[in-house]
Amino acid sequence: MAKYYETTTVFNFKWDQVAQGFWHRYPNPHSQHVLTEDTLERHIHDGKLFSKRLLSKTNHVPKWGERFYNAKSVKIVEESIFDPNERIFTTYTRNIAFTKVMSVVEKVVYRCSDSEPGRTIATRSAWIDSQMFGFSRAIKTFGCERFKKNCMKMVNGFNFVLHSMFPTSTAEFNPIIGSNAQHHSHVAKAFTLKEVAKKGSEQVKVKAENAIGINSNQQLLN
C-alpha cells in the first residue's frame, strides 16, 4: 500500500495571480534542482485549459539508495487543468523513470479561499510507493520524508516568484516578507547576482568566439 501525505498551504495572493505565477515558478533560488521545462501539449476543451509538460530535475540519493539507482536527473510529467469558470486549478505530477524503485504521484488543487478573500488555498496530496521486495517499506518512508522537506522548498520558491511578480499584494501577511524579510532579501540578491554572472559569462564566451572567428578570417585574408 502506498504512503499518503497531504498538506495545505495558504498563499496571500488572488487565485488568478497564483494561476499566472504557476507558469513562472522556475527559476527561483529555492528550486534550483529544476533543470529544464518543456511543454509537450496544450489545448482548450469545454472552456478549460489542458497542459502537459516535461520537467527534468536533479536526483540526489543517499548512499544506500545508489544500489538501486544513481541517475543524475529524473524526468517528471506534469499535467494540469485550468478552469477559469469554477476558478479551480488542478495539477498532477509523476515520475516516469525508476517507478519500480519509487513512484511519486502528486496532486495539487488551487482554490479561492472562502473565508479569506484575496487568498488562495492549495491542497497538496501525494502517494509514494515502491515495488522493491524487502526494501519497499524503507524506501516509501524515505520518499515520504523527502517529499515533506521538498514541500517547504516548493512553497518558498513559489512565494518568491509571486512576490516578484506582484510585489504589492498583501505582502504584510506573508511570513517571508515578515520576520524573514532580511533573509529573503539576501537570497533574492544572491540569486539575481548569480543569474547576472551566468549571463555575463555567456556574453563573454560569445564575444570570445566572435573574436576568434574574426582573427581567423583576417589570417586567411593575409
Backbone hydrogen bonds in HBPLUS format (Angstrom, degrees):
<---DONOR---> <-ACCEPTOR-->    atom                        ^
c    i                          cat <-CA-CA->   ^        H-A-AA   ^      H-
h    n   atom  resd res      DA  || num        DHA   H-A  angle D-A-AA Bond
n    s   type  num  typ     dist DA aas  dist angle  dist       angle   num
A0003-LYS N   A0128-ILE O   2.81 MM 125  5.11 152.9  1.88 159.7 152.8     1
A0128-ILE N   A0003-LYS O   2.87 MM 125  5.11 161.5  1.91 147.7 153.4     2
A0005-TYR N   A0126-ALA O   2.97 MM 121  5.20 153.7  2.04 146.7 151.4     3
A0126-ALA N   A0005-TYR O   2.81 MM 121  5.20 144.9  1.93 156.7 163.0     4
A0007-THR N   A0124-ARG O   2.92 MM 117  5.31 154.6  1.98 148.8 157.1     5
A0124-ARG N   A0007-THR O   2.81 MM 117  5.31 168.7  1.83 174.5 173.7     6
A0009-THR N   A0122-ALA O   2.89 MM 113  5.13 161.3  1.93 147.1 153.3     7
A0122-ALA N   A0009-THR O   2.80 MM 113  5.13 169.9  1.81 159.9 163.2     8
A0011-PHE N   A0120-THR O   2.77 MM 109  5.10 166.2  1.79 161.5 162.1     9
A0120-THR N   A0011-PHE O   2.91 MM 109  5.10 165.1  1.93 149.7 154.8    10
A0017-GLN N   A0014-LYS O   3.10 MM   3  5.22 124.4  2.42  98.6 113.0    11
A0018-VAL N   A0014-LYS O   3.00 MM   4  6.35 157.9  2.05 155.5 161.6    12
A0019-ALA N   A0015-TRP O   2.91 MM   4  6.15 162.9  1.94 153.3 158.3    13
A0020-GLN N   A0016-ASP O   3.00 MM   4  6.05 150.6  2.09 134.2 142.1    14
A0021-GLY N   A0017-GLN O   2.80 MM   4  5.97 158.4  1.85 147.8 154.4    15
A0022-PHE N   A0018-VAL O   2.94 MM   4  6.04 135.0  2.14 143.4 154.2    16
A0024-HIS N   A0021-GLY O   2.89 MM   3  5.18 156.9  1.94 112.4 120.2    17
A0031-SER N   A0028-ASN O   3.15 MM   3  5.61 160.1  2.19 116.9 122.9    18
A0034-VAL N   A0031-SER O   3.37 MM   3  6.13 172.5  2.38 116.8 118.6    19
A0058-THR N   A0033-HIS O   2.84 MM  25  5.21 155.7  1.90 145.3 153.2    20
A0035-LEU N   A0056-SER O   2.66 MM  21  5.35 154.4  1.73 153.4 161.3    21
A0036-THR N   A0056-SER O   3.34 MM  20  5.10 154.3  2.41 128.0 133.3    22
A0056-SER N   A0036-THR O   3.12 MM  20  5.10 158.4  2.16 133.2 135.5    23
A0038-ASP N   A0054-LEU O   2.95 MM  16  5.17 142.9  2.09 141.0 152.1    24
A0054-LEU N   A0038-ASP O   2.73 MM  16  5.17 160.1  1.77 154.3 161.4    25
A0040-LEU N   A0052-LYS O   2.80 MM  12  5.51 152.4  1.87 144.7 153.3    26
A0041-GLU N   A0052-LYS O   3.20 MM  11  5.07 157.7  2.25 140.8 140.1    27
A0052-LYS N   A0041-GLU O   2.86 MM  11  5.07 149.2  1.95 152.6 147.8    28
A0043-HIS N   A0050-PHE O   2.96 MM   7  5.40 155.1  2.02 149.3 157.5    29
A0050-PHE N   A0043-HIS O   2.80 MM   7  5.40 174.6  1.80 176.5 174.6    30
A0045-HIS N   A0048-LYS O   2.91 MM   3  5.33 155.4  1.97 150.0 156.3    31
A0048-LYS N   A0045-HIS O   2.96 MM   3  5.33 160.2  2.00 114.1 120.7    32
A0049-LEU N   A0082-PHE O   2.95 MM  33  4.95 160.2  1.99 142.6 145.6    33
A0082-PHE N   A0049-LEU O   2.89 MM  33  4.95 166.2  1.91 144.5 149.3    34
A0051-SER N   A0080-SER O   3.11 MM  29  5.29 161.6  2.14 143.2 146.8    35
A0080-SER N   A0051-SER O   2.97 MM  29  5.29 156.3  2.03 145.4 148.8    36
A0053-ARG N   A0078-GLU O   2.76 MM  25  5.09 160.3  1.80 149.9 156.9    37
A0078-GLU N   A0053-ARG O   2.87 MM  25  5.09 171.9  1.88 149.2 151.0    38
A0055-LEU N   A0076-ILE O   2.80 MM  21  4.99 171.7  1.81 155.0 157.6    39
A0076-ILE N   A0055-LEU O   2.75 MM  21  4.99 162.9  1.78 153.5 156.5    40
A0057-LYS N   A0074-VAL O   3.00 MM  17  5.46 167.7  2.02 156.1 159.7    41
A0074-VAL N   A0057-LYS O   2.78 MM  17  5.46 152.1  1.85 154.5 164.2    42
A0059-ASN N   A0072-LYS O   3.09 MM  13  5.57 145.8  2.21 132.8 128.4    43
A0065-GLY N   A0062-PRO O   2.90 MM   3  5.30 137.6  2.08 108.4 120.8    44
A0066-GLU N   A0063-LYS O   3.19 MM   3  5.47 153.1  2.27 106.3 113.9    45
A0068-PHE N   A0065-GLY O   3.03 MM   3  5.58 154.2  2.09 113.7 121.2    46
A0069-TYR N   A0065-GLY O   3.19 MM   4  6.53 164.1  2.22 155.2 159.6    47
A0096-ILE N   A0075-LYS O   3.27 MM  21  6.10 158.8  2.32 150.5 152.4    48
A0077-VAL N   A0094-ARG O   2.90 MM  17  5.50 166.5  1.92 166.6 163.1    49
A0094-ARG N   A0077-VAL O   3.02 MM  17  5.50 143.4  2.16 144.7 155.7    50
A0079-GLU N   A0092-TYR O   2.72 MM  13  5.10 164.8  1.74 158.3 162.7    51
A0092-TYR N   A0079-GLU O   2.64 MM  13  5.10 157.0  1.69 161.7 166.6    52
A0081-ILE N   A0090-THR O   2.79 MM   9  5.25 155.3  1.85 154.8 162.2    53
A0090-THR N   A0081-ILE O   3.01 MM   9  5.25 165.7  2.03 150.6 151.6    54
A0083-ASP N   A0088-ILE O   2.96 MM   5  5.29 160.7  2.00 159.0 163.6    55
A0087-ARG N   A0083-ASP O   2.85 MM   4  5.56 121.2  2.20 135.7 152.5    56
A0088-ILE N   A0083-ASP O   3.13 MM   5  5.29 151.5  2.21 142.2 149.2    57
A0089-PHE N   A0110-TYR O   3.11 MM  21  5.05 163.0  2.14 143.2 148.1    58
A0110-TYR N   A0089-PHE O   2.80 MM  21  5.05 170.8  1.81 151.3 154.6    59
A0091-THR N   A0108-VAL O   2.87 MM  17  5.22 159.4  1.92 150.8 157.7    60
A0108-VAL N   A0091-THR O   2.94 MM  17  5.22 158.2  1.99 144.2 150.1    61
A0093-THR N   A0106-GLU O   2.92 MM  13  5.17 155.8  1.98 143.3 149.5    62
A0106-GLU N   A0093-THR O   2.88 MM  13  5.17 166.1  1.90 150.3 154.1    63
A0101-VAL N   A0098-PHE O   3.10 MM   3  5.35 122.0  2.46 101.1 114.6    64
A0102-MET N   A0098-PHE O   2.97 MM   4  6.29 172.5  1.97 164.6 163.3    65
A0131-GLN N   A0100-LYS O   2.84 MM  31  5.13 165.4  1.86 158.2 159.6    66
A0103-SER N   A0129-ASP O   2.85 MM  26  5.26 158.9  1.89 142.6 149.5    67
A0129-ASP N   A0103-SER O   2.94 MM  26  5.26 162.0  1.98 150.7 156.4    68
A0105-VAL N   A0127-TRP O   3.04 MM  22  5.23 165.6  2.07 147.0 151.3    69
A0127-TRP N   A0105-VAL O   2.86 MM  22  5.23 155.1  1.92 150.7 159.0    70
A0107-LYS N   A0125-SER O   2.83 MM  18  5.17 162.2  1.87 150.0 154.6    71
A0125-SER N   A0107-LYS O   2.76 MM  18  5.17 168.2  1.77 159.7 164.0    72
A0109-VAL N   A0123-THR O   3.00 MM  14  5.26 155.3  2.07 136.8 144.0    73
A0123-THR N   A0109-VAL O   2.98 MM  14  5.26 160.6  2.02 143.7 146.1    74
A0111-ARG N   A0121-ILE O   2.91 MM  10  5.35 162.2  1.94 151.9 157.3    75
A0121-ILE N   A0111-ARG O   2.80 MM  10  5.35 156.8  1.85 161.0 165.6    76
A0113-SER N   A0119-ARG O   3.01 MM   6  5.58 160.9  2.05 148.8 143.1    77
A0119-ARG N   A0116-GLU O   3.19 MM   3  5.89 140.2  2.35 144.2 145.4    78
A0135-PHE N   A0132-MET O   3.01 MM   3  5.42 157.1  2.06 127.1 134.0    79
A0136-SER N   A0132-MET O   2.82 MM   4  4.95 123.3  2.14 176.2 160.1    80
A0139-ILE N   A0135-PHE O   2.97 MM   4  6.14 163.9  2.00 161.8 167.1    81
A0140-LYS N   A0136-SER O   2.88 MM   4  5.97 161.2  1.91 151.1 155.9    82
A0141-THR N   A0137-ARG O   3.07 MM   4  6.25 154.7  2.14 143.9 150.7    83
A0142-PHE N   A0138-ALA O   2.95 MM   4  6.17 161.7  1.98 147.4 152.6    84
A0143-GLY N   A0139-ILE O   2.84 MM   4  6.00 162.7  1.87 150.2 155.4    85
A0144-CYS N   A0140-LYS O   2.94 MM   4  6.06 153.7  2.01 143.9 150.4    86
A0145-GLU N   A0141-THR O   3.06 MM   4  6.28 162.3  2.09 150.7 154.8    87
A0146-ARG N   A0142-PHE O   2.97 MM   4  6.17 159.8  2.01 152.5 158.3    88
A0147-PHE N   A0143-GLY O   2.95 MM   4  6.05 151.0  2.04 140.4 148.7    89
A0148-LYS N   A0144-CYS O   3.06 MM   4  6.31 154.2  2.12 146.0 152.0    90
A0149-LYS N   A0145-GLU O   3.21 MM   4  6.52 157.0  2.27 145.6 150.7    91
A0150-ASN N   A0146-ARG O   2.94 MM   4  6.18 157.4  1.99 149.0 155.8    92
A0151-CYS N   A0147-PHE O   2.94 MM   4  6.16 136.7  2.13 145.0 156.3    93
A0154-MET N   A0150-ASN O   2.86 MM   4  6.13 156.1  1.91 152.7 159.7    94
A0155-VAL N   A0151-CYS O   2.93 MM   4  6.18 159.3  1.97 151.9 156.9    95
A0156-ASN N   A0152-MET O   2.95 MM   4  6.10 167.7  1.97 149.8 153.4    96
A0157-GLY N   A0153-LYS O   2.85 MM   4  5.94 157.6  1.90 146.5 153.3    97
A0158-PHE N   A0154-MET O   2.90 MM   4  6.03 157.9  1.95 146.0 152.1    98
A0159-ASN N   A0155-VAL O   2.88 MM   4  6.05 161.8  1.92 151.6 156.8    99
A0160-PHE N   A0156-ASN O   2.94 MM   4  6.09 150.3  2.03 141.5 149.8   100
A0161-VAL N   A0157-GLY O   3.12 MM   4  6.42 157.3  2.18 146.3 151.0   101
A0162-LEU N   A0158-PHE O   2.90 MM   4  6.16 163.3  1.93 153.0 157.9   102
A0163-HIS N   A0159-ASN O   2.91 MM   4  6.03 162.8  1.94 151.3 155.3   103
A0164-SER N   A0160-PHE O   3.07 MM   4  6.22 138.1  2.26 136.3 147.9   104
A0164-SER N   A0161-VAL O   3.13 MM   3  5.02 123.4  2.46  91.7 106.6   105
A0165-MET N   A0161-VAL O   2.92 MM   4  6.20 149.9  2.02 149.5 157.5   106
A0166-PHE N   A0162-LEU O   2.74 MM   4  5.80 157.6  1.78 151.5 158.3   107
A0169-SER N   A0166-PHE O   3.25 MM   3  5.72 170.2  2.26 122.6 124.1   108
A0173-PHE N   A0170-THR O   3.20 MM   3  5.85 160.8  2.24 116.9 122.0   109
A0174-ASN N   A0171-ALA O   3.20 MM   3  5.47 153.6  2.28 107.8 115.4   110
A0177-ILE N   A0174-ASN O   3.04 MM   3  5.42 128.4  2.32 107.9 120.4   111
A0178-GLY N   A0174-ASN O   3.04 MM   4  6.18 117.7  2.44 140.7 157.5   112
A0181-ALA N   A0178-GLY O   3.20 MM   3  5.36 152.8  2.28 119.9 117.4   113
A0184-HIS N   A0180-ASN O   2.89 MM   4  6.08 164.6  1.92 158.8 163.6   114
A0185-SER N   A0181-ALA O   2.89 MM   4  6.10 152.4  1.96 147.6 155.0   115
A0186-HIS N   A0182-GLN O   3.01 MM   4  6.30 158.2  2.06 149.1 154.3   116
A0187-VAL N   A0183-HIS O   2.95 MM   4  6.21 161.6  1.99 154.0 158.9   117
A0188-ALA N   A0184-HIS O   2.92 MM   4  6.11 159.5  1.97 147.4 153.2   118
A0189-LYS N   A0185-SER O   2.95 MM   4  6.17 162.0  1.99 151.0 155.5   119
A0190-ALA N   A0186-HIS O   2.90 MM   4  6.06 164.6  1.92 151.1 155.7   120
A0191-PHE N   A0187-VAL O   2.90 MM   4  6.02 158.8  1.94 148.5 154.6   121
A0192-THR N   A0188-ALA O   2.91 MM   4  6.10 158.9  1.96 147.6 153.5   122
A0193-LEU N   A0189-LYS O   2.88 MM   4  6.08 164.7  1.90 154.1 158.0   123
A0194-LYS N   A0190-ALA O   2.97 MM   4  6.12 151.6  2.05 142.7 150.6   124
A0195-GLU N   A0191-PHE O   2.99 MM   4  6.26 155.9  2.05 148.4 154.3   125
A0196-VAL N   A0192-THR O   2.88 MM   4  6.14 158.5  1.93 151.3 157.6   126
A0197-ALA N   A0193-LEU O   2.83 MM   4  5.98 159.7  1.87 147.1 152.9   127
A0198-LYS N   A0194-LYS O   2.92 MM   4  6.10 151.4  2.00 142.6 150.7   128
A0199-LYS N   A0195-GLU O   2.95 MM   4  6.21 161.4  1.99 148.8 153.1   129
A0200-GLY N   A0196-VAL O   2.75 MM   4  5.94 153.8  1.81 147.8 156.5   130
A0201-SER N   A0197-ALA O   2.87 MM   4  6.09 154.3  1.93 146.4 152.4   131
A0202-GLU N   A0198-LYS O   3.06 MM   4  6.35 153.3  2.13 143.9 151.1   132
A0203-GLN N   A0199-LYS O   2.91 MM   4  6.20 152.3  1.98 147.9 155.4   133
A0204-VAL N   A0200-GLY O   2.91 MM   4  6.17 159.2  1.95 150.3 155.9   134
A0205-LYS N   A0201-SER O   2.93 MM   4  6.11 153.9  1.99 144.1 151.4   135
A0206-VAL N   A0202-GLU O   2.98 MM   4  6.25 155.4  2.04 145.0 151.1   136
A0207-LYS N   A0203-GLN O   2.91 MM   4  6.17 164.3  1.94 153.0 157.0   137
A0208-ALA N   A0204-VAL O   2.85 MM   4  6.03 155.6  1.91 147.4 154.5   138
A0209-GLU N   A0205-LYS O   2.93 MM   4  6.17 157.5  1.98 147.4 153.3   139
A0210-ASN N   A0206-VAL O   2.88 MM   4  6.13 154.0  1.95 149.0 156.7   140
A0211-ALA N   A0207-LYS O   2.83 MM   4  6.04 153.8  1.89 146.3 153.8   141
A0212-ILE N   A0208-ALA O   2.93 MM   4  6.18 156.4  1.99 148.1 154.1   142
A0213-GLY N   A0209-GLU O   2.99 MM   4  6.17 152.9  2.06 141.0 148.6   143
A0214-ILE N   A0210-ASN O   2.89 MM   4  6.18 152.7  1.96 147.8 154.9   144
A0215-ASN N   A0211-ALA O   2.95 MM   4  6.17 166.0  1.97 152.8 156.1   145
A0216-SER N   A0212-ILE O   2.94 MM   4  6.09 154.1  2.01 144.2 151.7   146
A0217-ASN N   A0213-GLY O   3.03 MM   4  6.25 155.2  2.09 143.5 150.0   147
A0218-GLN N   A0214-ILE O   2.94 MM   4  6.20 155.5  2.00 150.3 157.1   148
A0219-GLN N   A0215-ASN O   2.96 MM   4  6.19 154.9  2.02 146.8 153.2   149
A0220-LEU N   A0216-SER O   3.01 MM   4  6.28 149.4  2.11 143.6 152.0   150
A0221-LEU N   A0217-ASN O   2.98 MM   4  6.24 149.9  2.07 145.3 153.5   151
A0222-ASN N   A0218-GLN O   2.90 MM   4  6.16 151.1  1.98 146.7 154.7   152
